[in-house]
Amino acid sequence: MNRRQFLQASLATLVAGSLSSRLAVAGQDQGPLLLSAVDDEAGHHRIAGVDLQGQTHFQLPVGDRCHGGCERPGTLQAILFARRPGRHFYVVDTRRGEIAHTIAAGDGYHFYGHGTFSHDSRYLYVTVNQYDTGEGIVRVYDAERNYAAVRDMPVGGIGPHELLLHPDGNTLVVALGGIKTHPDYDRIKLNPDTMEPALLLMDRHSGDVRQRFKPSHHQLSCRHLGISPEGIVIAGYQYQGPTWESRPLIARYDSNTDTYSEIALPKSLQRSLHNYVASVAVSPVSPLSLVTAPRGDRVVVINHRTSERVGDHEVPDVAGALALPDGGFVVSSGNGSLHRIAADGQSARSFAALDIHWDNHLTFFG
């Protein structure tokens, strides 16, 4: 072993044992990473960075259980958001394997676990609850000013959840869940009989809600989203009505035709999803999308251009999902495993098993 190798090995040993649980050497070119909120075997909350071979690069302890995340375009930063009723989001330096900033929601507010950046990477848009009034907000943060909050934009409804930036660069697509929550009542849903969920199109500059599309039933909470490069939005629902009922859980909005519809699945498959979609992933290079249904241990792949089902796969406790840049998908399981879904949607295989419990979302960095 030469001196350089010895120093690298020594540094790696020190990093592995540090209190921050960093598992990667600072400055290492680790390639693409899967980022997610996880819990370790002792139940401690962490943010994990894992490569596409299933190797862990870092685990960062955090004070909140986190949920969704997003990459800051053109930088080494990614954001992970505390899940409702979460009070912080965390800015991760992915190269150094460190928390660069911790941003609080402020008194009277909590986050819903999701956010998205403008294409120029300056502005971060985050869904927020003003919990005394129940008013849903999209809050704007300026990343170039150390993530200072610069504006609140009311959405005209309760419970905004996931939001994405439309390919046009100007429109925010917002999943409005319709569910009122308050930190004093943990995760209790306070208004199941008066929910008004919707898919919203919001001007990110003015804050105007330009269009509002309602699900076929007022208890179909619109929660999670994916969007294709040509502007086709896939939305995942979570039904808050009686468990013996089975409602459509996948919706489609086509920006090109300005049409909103719900996708019908075979009845037996529909029932097997148990009225709950956890994540949506849309391929950037093919017409395929998938949704995950952890209560039914099921991944469903559809053609988002034709609304046809392509296939479905059994994956125990599946939740997180992301589309890979060159085709195919990765999904995660609460039992610690990672699975690849083939680019044609026809097969699934496990490629890693880790001693962690993945949360409901995966974020691709790279």
KAURTA-V787858 format. One record per pair of residues at least 12 apart in sequence whose ideal C-beta (glycine too) atoms are under 10 Angstrom apart, sorted by the first residue. I is the first residue (numbers start at 0). J is the second residue. If there is no record, write none. Layout:
# KAURTA-V787858
I/J + I/J
This chain:
# KAURTA-V787858
7/24 + 7/27 + 8/24 + 10/24 + 10/25 + 10/26 + 11/23 + 11/24 + 11/27 + 14/27 + 14/57 + 14/96 + 17/96 + 18/60 + 19/57 + 19/58 + 19/59 + 19/60 + 19/96 + 19/97 + 19/98 + 20/39 + 20/43 + 20/45 + 20/46 + 20/47 + 20/55 + 20/57 + 20/58 + 20/59 + 20/60 + 20/96 + 21/48 + 21/56 + 21/57 + 21/58 + 21/59 + 21/95 + 21/96 + 21/97 + 22/47 + 22/48 + 22/49 + 22/54 + 22/55 + 22/56 + 22/57 + 22/58 + 22/59 + 22/96 + 23/48 + 23/50 + 23/54 + 23/55 + 23/56 + 23/57 + 23/58 + 23/93 + 23/94 + 23/95 + 23/96 + 24/56 + 24/95 + 24/96 + 25/92 + 25/94 + 25/95 + 25/96 + 25/97 + 26/94 + 26/95 + 26/96 + 27/56 + 27/94 + 27/95 + 27/96 + 28/94 + 29/48 + 29/49 + 29/50 + 29/54 + 29/56 + 29/57 + 29/93 + 29/94 + 29/96 + 29/364 + 29/365 + 30/50 + 30/51 + 30/52 + 30/56 + 30/364 + 30/365 + 31/50 + 31/51 + 31/323 + 31/324 + 31/363 + 31/364 + 31/365 + 32/47 + 32/48 + 32/49 + 32/50 + 32/51 + 32/54 + 32/55 + 32/56 + 32/57 + 32/70 + 32/77 + 32/91 + 32/93 + 32/96 + 32/362 + 32/363 + 32/364 + 32/365 + 33/47 + 33/48 + 33/49 + 33/50 + 33/51 + 33/53 + 33/56 + 33/319 + 33/321 + 33/329 + 33/331 + 33/337 + 33/351 + 33/357 + 33/361 + 33/362 + 33/363 + 33/364 + 33/365 + 34/46 + 34/47 + 34/48 + 34/49 + 34/56 + 34/57 + 34/65 + 34/68 + 34/69 + 34/70 + 34/77 + 34/78 + 34/79 + 34/91 + 34/93 + 34/321 + 34/360 + 34/361 + 34/362 + 34/363 + 34/364 + 34/365 + 35/47 + 35/48 + 35/49 + 35/65 + 35/66 + 35/67 + 35/68 + 35/79 + 35/318 + 35/319 + 35/321 + 35/331 + 35/337 + 35/355 + 35/357 + 35/358 + 35/359 + 35/360 + 35/361 + 35/362 + 36/61 + 36/63 + 36/64 + 36/65 + 36/66 + 36/67 + 36/68 + 36/79 + 36/80 + 36/81 + 36/82 + 36/89 + 36/112 + 36/319 + 36/355 + 36/356 + 36/357 + 36/358 + 36/359 + 36/360 + 36/361 + 36/362 + 37/49 + 37/55 + 37/58 + 37/59 + 37/64 + 37/65 + 37/319 + 37/331 + 37/333 + 37/335 + 37/353 + 37/354 + 37/355 + 37/356 + 37/357 + 37/358 + 38/64 + 38/333 + 38/355 + 38/356 + 38/357 + 38/358 + 39/58 + 39/60 + 39/353 + 39/354 + 39/355 + 39/356 + 40/335 + 40/354 + 40/355 + 40/356 + 42/64 + 42/356 + 43/58 + 43/60 + 43/61 + 43/64 + 44/59 + 44/60 + 44/61 + 44/62 + 44/63 + 44/64 + 44/65 + 44/81 + 44/82 + 44/358 + 45/57 + 45/58 + 45/59 + 45/60 + 45/61 + 45/64 + 45/65 + 45/79 + 45/355 + 45/356 + 46/58 + 46/59 + 46/60 + 46/61 + 46/65 + 46/68 + 46/77 + 46/79 + 46/89 + 46/91 + 46/96 + 46/98 + 46/358 + 46/362 + 47/59 + 47/79 + 47/353 + 47/355 + 47/357 + 47/358 + 48/77 + 48/91 + 48/93 + 48/96 + 48/362 + 48/364 + 49/329 + 49/331 + 49/337 + 49/351 + 49/353 + 49/355 + 49/357 + 49/361 + 50/351 + 50/365 + 51/323 + 51/329 + 51/337 + 51/339 + 51/350 + 51/351 + 51/363 + 51/365 + 52/337 + 52/350 + 52/351 + 53/336 + 53/337 + 53/349 + 53/350 + 53/351 + 53/352 + 53/353 + 54/351 + 54/353 + 55/351 + 55/353 + 55/354 + 55/355 + 56/93 + 56/94 + 56/96 + 57/91 + 57/92 + 57/93 + 57/95 + 57/96 + 57/97 + 58/96 + 58/353 + 58/355 + 59/79 + 59/89 + 59/91 + 59/92 + 59/96 + 59/97 + 59/98 + 60/98 + 61/79 + 61/81 + 61/87 + 61/88 + 61/89 + 61/91 + 61/98 + 61/101 + 62/81 + 62/85 + 62/86 + 62/87 + 62/89 + 62/101 + 63/79 + 63/80 + 63/81 + 63/82 + 63/84 + 63/85 + 63/86 + 63/87 + 63/88 + 63/89 + 63/101 + 63/110 + 63/112 + 64/81 + 64/82 + 64/85 + 64/112 + 64/358 + 65/78 + 65/79 + 65/80 + 65/81 + 65/82 + 65/85 + 65/87 + 65/88 + 65/89 + 65/110 + 65/112 + 65/358 + 65/360 + 66/79 + 66/80 + 66/81 + 66/82 + 66/83 + 66/85 + 66/88 + 66/110 + 66/111 + 66/112 + 66/113 + 66/160 + 66/161 + 66/358 + 66/359 + 66/360 + 67/79 + 67/80 + 67/81 + 67/82 + 67/88 + 67/110 + 67/111 + 67/112 + 67/113 + 67/114 + 67/115 + 67/126 + 67/160 + 67/161 + 67/162 + 67/223 + 67/278 + 67/319 + 67/358 + 67/359 + 67/360 + 67/361 + 67/362 + 68/80 + 68/88 + 68/89 + 68/91 + 68/112 + 68/113 + 68/114 + 68/358 + 68/360 + 68/361 + 68/362 + 68/363 + 68/364 + 69/88 + 69/113 + 69/114 + 69/115 + 69/116 + 69/123 + 69/124 + 69/125 + 69/162 + 69/163 + 69/164 + 69/360 + 69/362 + 69/363 + 69/364 + 70/91 + 70/93 + 70/115 + 70/116 + 70/120 + 70/362 + 70/363 + 70/364 + 70/365 + 71/90 + 71/91 + 71/93 + 71/116 + 71/120 + 71/121 + 71/123 + 71/142 + 71/364 + 72/116 + 72/117 + 72/118 + 72/119 + 72/120 + 72/121 + 72/164 + 73/116 + 73/118 + 73/119 + 73/120 + 74/92 + 74/93 + 74/94 + 74/116 + 74/120 + 74/142 + 75/91 + 75/92 + 75/93 + 75/94 + 75/95 + 75/99 + 75/364 + 76/90 + 76/91 + 76/92 + 76/93 + 76/94 + 76/99 + 76/100 + 76/116 + 76/120 + 76/123 + 76/142 + 76/146 + 76/364 + 77/89 + 77/90 + 77/91 + 77/92 + 77/93 + 77/99 + 77/362 + 77/363 + 77/364 + 78/90 + 78/91 + 78/100 + 78/102 + 78/113 + 78/114 + 78/115 + 78/116 + 78/123 + 78/125 + 78/140 + 78/142 + 78/146 + 78/362 + 79/91 + 79/98 + 79/112 + 79/114 + 79/358 + 79/360 + 79/362 + 80/102 + 80/104 + 80/110 + 80/111 + 80/112 + 80/113 + 80/114 + 80/125 + 80/126 + 80/360 + 81/103 + 81/104 + 81/109 + 81/110 + 81/111 + 81/112 + 82/109 + 82/110 + 82/111 + 82/112 + 82/113 + 82/186 + 82/358 + 82/359 + 82/360 + 83/109 + 83/110 + 83/111 + 83/112 + 83/113 + 83/126 + 83/128 + 83/130 + 83/158 + 83/160 + 83/176 + 83/178 + 83/180 + 83/182 + 83/185 + 83/186 + 84/104 + 84/108 + 84/109 + 84/110 + 84/111 + 84/112 + 84/128 + 84/130 + 84/180 + 84/181 + 84/182 + 84/183 + 84/184 + 84/185 + 84/186 + 85/104 + 85/109 + 85/110 + 85/111 + 85/112 + 85/128 + 85/182 + 86/102 + 86/103 + 86/104 + 86/105 + 86/106 + 86/108 + 86/109 + 86/110 + 86/182 + 87/100 + 87/101 + 87/102 + 87/103 + 87/104 + 87/109 + 87/110 + 88/100 + 88/101 + 88/102 + 88/103 + 88/104 + 88/110 + 88/112 + 88/113 + 88/114 + 88/123 + 88/125 + 88/140 + 88/146 + 89/101 + 89/102 + 90/102 + 90/123 + 90/140 + 90/142 + 90/145 + 90/146 + 91/362 + 91/364 + 93/364 + 93/365 + 99/145 + 99/146 + 100/142 + 100/145 + 100/146 + 101/146 + 102/123 + 102/125 + 102/140 + 102/145 + 102/146 + 102/147 + 102/148 + 103/148 + 104/125 + 104/127 + 104/128 + 104/129 + 104/130 + 104/138 + 104/148 + 105/127 + 105/129 + 105/138 + 105/148 + 107/128 + 107/129 + 107/130 + 107/131 + 107/132 + 107/182 + 108/127 + 108/128 + 108/129 + 108/130 + 108/131 + 108/136 + 108/138 + 108/148 + 108/151 + 108/182 + 109/127 + 109/128 + 109/129 + 109/130 + 109/180 + 109/181 + 109/182 + 110/125 + 110/126 + 110/127 + 110/128 + 110/138 + 111/125 + 111/126 + 111/127 + 111/128 + 111/135 + 111/136 + 111/158 + 111/159 + 111/160 + 111/161 + 111/162 + 111/174 + 111/176 + 111/178 + 111/180 + 111/222 + 112/125 + 112/126 + 112/160 + 112/161 + 112/222 + 112/358 + 112/359 + 112/360 + 113/125 + 113/126 + 113/159 + 113/160 + 113/161 + 113/162 + 113/163 + 113/173 + 113/174 + 113/222 + 113/223 + 113/224 + 113/360 + 114/126 + 114/127 + 114/137 + 114/138 + 114/140 + 114/161 + 114/162 + 114/163 + 115/137 + 115/161 + 115/162 + 115/163 + 115/164 + 115/165 + 115/171 + 115/172 + 115/173 + 115/203 + 115/224 + 116/140 + 116/142 + 116/164 + 117/139 + 117/142 + 117/164 + 117/168 + 117/169 + 117/171 + 117/203 + 117/204 + 118/164 + 118/166 + 118/167 + 118/168 + 118/169 + 119/142 + 119/143 + 119/168 + 120/142 + 120/143 + 121/139 + 121/140 + 121/141 + 121/142 + 121/143 + 121/144 + 122/139 + 122/140 + 122/141 + 122/142 + 122/143 + 122/149 + 122/150 + 122/164 + 122/203 + 122/204 + 123/138 + 123/139 + 123/140 + 123/141 + 123/142 + 123/146 + 123/148 + 123/149 + 124/137 + 124/138 + 124/139 + 124/140 + 124/150 + 124/152 + 124/162 + 124/163 + 124/164 + 124/171 + 124/173 + 124/201 + 124/203 + 125/137 + 125/138 + 125/139 + 125/140 + 125/146 + 125/148 + 125/159 + 125/162 + 126/138 + 126/154 + 126/158 + 126/159 + 126/160 + 126/161 + 126/162 + 126/171 + 126/173 + 126/174 + 126/175 + 126/176 + 127/148 + 127/151 + 127/152 + 127/154 + 127/159 + 128/157 + 128/158 + 128/159 + 128/178 + 128/179 + 128/180 + 128/181 + 128/182 + 129/151 + 129/153 + 130/179 + 130/180 + 130/181 + 130/182 + 130/183 + 130/184 + 131/181 + 132/153 + 132/157 + 132/179 + 133/156 + 133/157 + 133/158 + 133/178 + 133/179 + 133/180 + 133/181 + 133/189 + 133/190 + 134/151 + 134/153 + 134/154 + 134/155 + 134/156 + 134/157 + 134/159 + 134/179 + 135/152 + 135/153 + 135/154 + 135/155 + 135/156 + 135/157 + 135/158 + 135/159 + 135/160 + 135/173 + 135/175 + 135/176 + 135/177 + 135/179 + 135/199 + 136/150 + 136/151 + 136/152 + 136/153 + 136/154 + 136/159 + 136/206 + 137/150 + 137/151 + 137/152 + 137/153 + 137/154 + 137/159 + 137/162 + 137/171 + 137/173 + 137/199 + 137/201 + 137/203 + 137/206 + 137/208 + 138/150 + 138/151 + 138/152 + 139/151 + 139/152 + 139/203 + 139/206 + 150/206 + 151/206 + 152/171 + 152/173 + 152/201 + 152/202 + 152/203 + 152/204 + 152/205 + 152/206 + 152/207 + 152/208 + 153/201 + 153/206 + 153/208 + 154/171 + 154/173 + 154/175 + 154/197 + 154/199 + 154/201 + 154/206 + 154/208 + 154/211 + 155/175 + 155/195 + 155/197 + 155/199 + 155/201 + 155/207 + 155/208 + 155/211 + 156/173 + 156/175 + 156/176 + 156/177 + 156/194 + 156/195 + 156/196 + 156/197 + 156/199 + 156/208 + 156/211 + 157/175 + 157/176 + 157/177 + 157/178 + 157/179 + 157/180 + 157/189 + 157/190 + 157/193 + 157/194 + 157/195 + 157/196 + 158/174 + 158/175 + 158/176 + 158/177 + 158/178 + 158/179 + 158/180 + 158/188 + 158/190 + 158/194 + 158/195 + 158/196 + 158/220 + 158/221 + 158/222 + 159/171 + 159/173 + 159/174 + 159/175 + 159/176 + 159/177 + 159/197 + 159/199 + 159/201 + 159/221 + 159/222 + 160/173 + 160/174 + 160/175 + 160/176 + 160/177 + 160/178 + 160/196 + 160/220 + 160/221 + 160/222 + 160/223 + 160/224 + 160/235 + 160/237 + 161/173 + 161/174 + 161/176 + 161/221 + 161/222 + 161/223 + 161/224 + 161/225 + 161/234 + 161/235 + 161/278 + 161/279 + 161/360 + 162/174 + 162/175 + 162/199 + 162/201 + 162/203 + 162/224 + 163/223 + 163/224 + 163/225 + 163/226 + 163/232 + 163/279 + 163/281 + 164/203 + 164/226 + 165/200 + 165/201 + 165/203 + 165/226 + 165/230 + 165/232 + 165/254 + 166/226 + 166/227 + 166/228 + 166/229 + 166/230 + 166/231 + 166/254 + 167/203 + 167/230 + 167/254 + 168/203 + 169/201 + 169/202 + 169/203 + 169/204 + 169/205 + 170/199 + 170/200 + 170/201 + 170/202 + 170/203 + 170/204 + 170/209 + 170/210 + 170/230 + 170/254 + 171/199 + 171/200 + 171/201 + 171/202 + 171/203 + 171/204 + 171/206 + 171/208 + 171/209 + 172/198 + 172/199 + 172/200 + 172/201 + 172/210 + 172/224 + 172/225 + 172/226 + 172/230 + 172/232 + 172/234 + 172/252 + 172/254 + 173/197 + 173/198 + 173/199 + 173/200 + 173/201 + 173/208 + 173/211 + 173/221 + 173/224 + 174/196 + 174/197 + 174/198 + 174/199 + 174/220 + 174/221 + 174/222 + 174/223 + 174/224 + 174/232 + 174/234 + 174/235 + 174/236 + 174/250 + 174/279 + 175/194 + 175/195 + 175/196 + 175/197 + 175/198 + 175/199 + 175/208 + 175/211 + 175/212 + 175/213 + 175/214 + 175/220 + 175/221 + 175/222 + 176/188 + 176/194 + 176/195 + 176/196 + 176/197 + 176/219 + 176/220 + 176/221 + 176/222 + 176/223 + 176/236 + 176/237 + 176/239 + 177/190 + 177/191 + 177/193 + 177/194 + 177/195 + 177/196 + 177/197 + 177/213 + 177/214 + 177/217 + 177/218 + 177/219 + 177/220 + 177/221 + 177/222 + 177/239 + 178/190 + 178/191 + 178/194 + 178/196 + 178/218 + 178/220 + 178/222 + 178/237 + 178/239 + 179/191 + 179/193 + 179/194 + 188/218 + 188/220 + 188/239 + 190/239 + 191/217 + 191/218 + 191/220 + 191/239 + 191/240 + 192/217 + 192/218 + 192/239 + 192/240 + 193/217 + 193/218 + 194/214 + 194/216 + 194/217 + 194/218 + 194/219 + 194/220 + 194/239 + 194/240 + 195/211 + 195/213 + 195/214 + 195/217 + 196/212 + 196/213 + 196/214 + 196/216 + 196/217 + 196/218 + 196/219 + 196/220 + 196/221 + 196/222 + 196/234 + 196/236 + 196/237 + 196/239 + 197/210 + 197/211 + 197/212 + 197/213 + 197/214 + 197/221 + 197/259 + 198/210 + 198/211 + 198/212 + 198/213 + 198/214 + 198/221 + 198/224 + 198/232 + 198/234 + 198/250 + 198/251 + 198/252 + 198/259 + 199/211 + 199/212 + 199/221 + 200/212 + 200/232 + 200/252 + 200/254 + 200/257 + 210/252 + 210/257 + 210/259 + 211/259 + 212/232 + 212/234 + 212/250 + 212/252 + 212/257 + 212/258 + 212/259 + 212/260 + 213/259 + 214/234 + 214/236 + 214/238 + 214/246 + 214/247 + 214/248 + 214/250 + 214/259 + 214/261 + 215/236 + 215/246 + 215/247 + 215/250 + 215/260 + 215/261 + 216/236 + 216/238 + 216/239 + 216/240 + 216/244 + 216/246 + 216/247 + 216/261 + 217/239 + 217/240 + 218/236 + 218/237 + 218/238 + 218/239 + 218/240 + 218/241 + 218/244 + 218/246 + 218/274 + 219/234 + 219/236 + 219/237 + 219/238 + 219/239 + 219/240 + 219/246 + 219/247 + 219/248 + 219/250 + 219/261 + 219/274 + 220/235 + 220/236 + 220/237 + 220/238 + 220/239 + 220/274 + 220/275 + 220/276 + 221/234 + 221/235 + 221/236 + 221/237 + 221/250 + 222/234 + 222/235 + 222/236 + 222/237 + 222/248 + 222/275 + 222/276 + 222/277 + 222/278 + 222/279 + 222/359 + 223/235 + 223/236 + 223/237 + 223/276 + 223/277 + 223/278 + 223/279 + 223/280 + 223/290 + 223/291 + 223/320 + 223/359 + 223/360 + 224/250 + 224/252 + 224/278 + 224/279 + 224/281 + 225/278 + 225/279 + 225/280 + 225/281 + 225/282 + 225/283 + 225/288 + 225/289 + 225/290 + 225/303 + 225/320 + 225/321 + 225/322 + 226/252 + 226/254 + 226/279 + 226/281 + 226/283 + 226/288 + 226/303 + 227/253 + 227/254 + 227/281 + 227/282 + 227/283 + 227/284 + 227/285 + 227/286 + 227/287 + 227/288 + 227/303 + 227/304 + 227/322 + 228/281 + 228/282 + 228/283 + 228/284 + 229/253 + 229/254 + 229/255 + 229/286 + 229/303 + 229/304 + 230/252 + 230/253 + 230/254 + 230/255 + 230/256 + 231/251 + 231/252 + 231/253 + 231/254 + 231/255 + 231/256 + 231/281 + 231/286 + 231/288 + 231/303 + 231/304 + 231/306 + 232/250 + 232/251 + 232/252 + 232/253 + 232/254 + 232/259 + 232/279 + 232/281 + 232/288 + 232/303 + 233/249 + 233/250 + 233/251 + 233/252 + 233/262 + 233/276 + 233/279 + 233/280 + 233/281 + 233/288 + 233/289 + 233/290 + 233/301 + 233/303 + 233/306 + 234/248 + 234/249 + 234/250 + 234/251 + 234/252 + 234/259 + 234/261 + 234/262 + 234/276 + 234/279 + 234/290 + 235/248 + 235/249 + 235/250 + 235/272 + 235/275 + 235/276 + 235/277 + 235/278 + 235/279 + 235/288 + 235/290 + 235/291 + 235/292 + 235/299 + 235/320 + 236/248 + 236/249 + 236/250 + 236/261 + 236/272 + 236/274 + 236/275 + 236/276 + 236/290 + 237/274 + 237/275 + 237/276 + 237/277 + 237/292 + 237/294 + 238/272 + 238/273 + 238/274 + 238/275 + 238/276 + 239/274 + 239/275 + 240/274 + 241/274 + 242/273 + 242/274 + 243/270 + 243/274 + 244/270 + 244/274 + 245/264 + 245/266 + 245/267 + 245/269 + 245/270 + 245/271 + 245/272 + 245/273 + 245/274 + 246/261 + 246/269 + 246/272 + 246/274 + 247/260 + 247/261 + 247/262 + 247/263 + 247/264 + 247/269 + 247/272 + 248/261 + 248/262 + 248/264 + 248/269 + 248/272 + 248/273 + 248/274 + 248/275 + 248/276 + 248/290 + 248/292 + 248/299 + 249/261 + 249/262 + 249/263 + 249/264 + 249/269 + 249/272 + 249/276 + 249/279 + 249/288 + 249/290 + 249/299 + 249/301 + 249/303 + 249/306 + 249/308 + 250/262 + 250/276 + 251/288 + 251/301 + 251/303 + 251/304 + 251/305 + 251/306 + 253/303 + 253/304 + 253/306 + 260/306 + 261/306 + 262/288 + 262/290 + 262/299 + 262/301 + 262/302 + 262/303 + 262/305 + 262/306 + 262/307 + 262/308 + 263/306 + 263/308 + 264/290 + 264/299 + 264/301 + 264/308 + 264/311 + 265/308 + 265/311 + 268/292 + 268/295 + 268/297 + 268/299 + 268/308 + 268/311 + 269/295 + 269/299 + 270/295 + 271/292 + 271/294 + 271/295 + 271/296 + 271/297 + 271/299 + 271/311 + 271/313 + 272/290 + 272/291 + 272/292 + 272/293 + 272/294 + 272/295 + 272/296 + 272/297 + 272/299 + 272/311 + 273/292 + 273/293 + 273/294 + 273/295 + 273/296 + 273/297 + 274/292 + 274/294 + 274/295 + 275/291 + 275/292 + 275/293 + 275/294 + 275/295 + 276/290 + 276/291 + 276/292 + 276/293 + 276/294 + 276/295 + 276/297 + 276/299 + 277/290 + 277/291 + 277/292 + 277/293 + 277/294 + 277/316 + 277/317 + 277/318 + 277/319 + 277/320 + 277/330 + 277/333 + 277/358 + 277/359 + 277/360 + 278/290 + 278/291 + 278/292 + 278/293 + 278/298 + 278/317 + 278/318 + 278/319 + 278/320 + 278/321 + 278/330 + 278/331 + 278/358 + 278/359 + 278/360 + 278/361 + 279/291 + 279/303 + 279/320 + 279/322 + 279/360 + 280/298 + 280/300 + 280/319 + 280/320 + 280/321 + 280/322 + 280/323 + 280/328 + 280/329 + 280/330 + 280/340 + 280/360 + 280/361 + 280/363 + 281/301 + 281/303 + 281/320 + 281/321 + 281/322 + 281/328 + 282/300 + 282/303 + 282/322 + 282/323 + 282/324 + 282/325 + 282/326 + 282/327 + 282/328 + 282/342 + 282/344 + 283/322 + 283/323 + 283/324 + 283/325 + 283/326 + 284/322 + 284/323 + 284/324 + 284/325 + 284/326 + 284/327 + 284/342 + 285/302 + 285/303 + 285/304 + 285/322 + 285/326 + 285/327 + 285/342 + 285/343 + 285/344 + 286/301 + 286/302 + 286/303 + 286/304 + 286/305 + 286/307 + 286/309 + 287/300 + 287/301 + 287/302 + 287/303 + 287/304 + 287/309 + 287/310 + 287/322 + 287/326 + 287/327 + 287/328 + 287/340 + 287/341 + 287/342 + 287/343 + 287/344 + 288/300 + 288/301 + 288/302 + 288/303 + 288/304 + 288/309 + 288/320 + 288/322 + 288/328 + 288/344 + 289/301 + 289/303 + 289/309 + 289/310 + 289/311 + 289/312 + 289/317 + 289/320 + 289/321 + 289/322 + 289/328 + 289/330 + 289/340 + 289/344 + 290/311 + 290/317 + 290/320 + 291/314 + 291/316 + 291/317 + 291/318 + 291/319 + 291/320 + 291/328 + 291/330 + 291/331 + 291/332 + 291/359 + 291/360 + 291/361 + 292/311 + 292/314 + 292/317 + 292/318 + 293/314 + 293/315 + 293/316 + 293/317 + 293/318 + 293/319 + 293/332 + 293/333 + 293/359 + 294/316 + 294/317 + 294/318 + 295/311 + 295/313 + 295/317 + 296/312 + 296/313 + 296/314 + 296/315 + 296/316 + 296/317 + 296/332 + 297/311 + 297/312 + 297/313 + 297/314 + 297/315 + 297/317 + 298/310 + 298/311 + 298/312 + 298/313 + 298/314 + 298/317 + 298/320 + 298/328 + 298/330 + 298/338 + 298/340 + 298/344 + 298/347 + 299/311 + 299/312 + 299/344 + 300/312 + 300/328 + 300/340 + 300/341 + 300/343 + 300/344 + 300/345 + 300/347 + 301/344 + 302/344 + 308/344 + 309/343 + 309/344 + 309/345 + 310/340 + 310/341 + 310/343 + 310/344 + 310/345 + 310/346 + 310/347 + 311/344 + 311/347 + 312/330 + 312/338 + 312/340 + 312/341 + 312/344 + 312/345 + 312/346 + 312/347 + 312/348 + 313/347 + 314/330 + 314/331 + 314/332 + 314/334 + 314/336 + 314/337 + 314/338 + 314/340 + 314/347 + 314/349 + 315/332 + 315/333 + 315/334 + 315/336 + 315/338 + 316/331 + 316/332 + 316/333 + 316/334 + 316/335 + 316/336 + 316/356 + 316/357 + 317/330 + 317/331 + 317/332 + 317/333 + 317/334 + 317/336 + 317/338 + 317/347 + 317/357 + 317/359 + 318/330 + 318/331 + 318/332 + 318/333 + 318/356 + 318/357 + 318/358 + 318/359 + 318/360 + 318/361 + 319/331 + 319/332 + 319/333 + 319/337 + 319/357 + 319/358 + 319/359 + 319/360 + 319/361 + 319/362 + 320/338 + 320/340 + 320/359 + 320/360 + 320/361 + 321/360 + 321/361 + 321/362 + 321/363 + 322/340 + 322/342 + 322/361 + 322/363 + 323/339 + 323/340 + 323/342 + 323/363 + 323/365 + 324/363 + 324/365 + 325/342 + 326/341 + 326/342 + 326/343 + 327/339 + 327/340 + 327/341 + 327/342 + 327/343 + 327/344 + 327/346 + 328/340 + 328/341 + 328/342 + 328/344 + 328/347 + 328/361 + 329/350 + 329/351 + 329/361 + 329/363 + 330/347 + 330/349 + 330/357 + 330/361 + 331/351 + 331/353 + 331/355 + 331/356 + 331/357 + 331/358 + 331/359 + 331/360 + 331/361 + 332/349 + 332/352 + 332/356 + 332/357 + 333/355 + 333/356 + 333/357 + 333/358 + 333/359 + 334/352 + 334/353 + 334/355 + 334/356 + 334/357 + 335/351 + 335/352 + 335/353 + 335/354 + 335/355 + 335/356 + 335/357 + 336/349 + 336/350 + 336/351 + 336/352 + 336/353 + 336/357 + 337/349 + 337/350 + 337/351 + 337/352 + 337/353 + 337/357 + 337/361 + 338/350 + 338/351 + 339/351
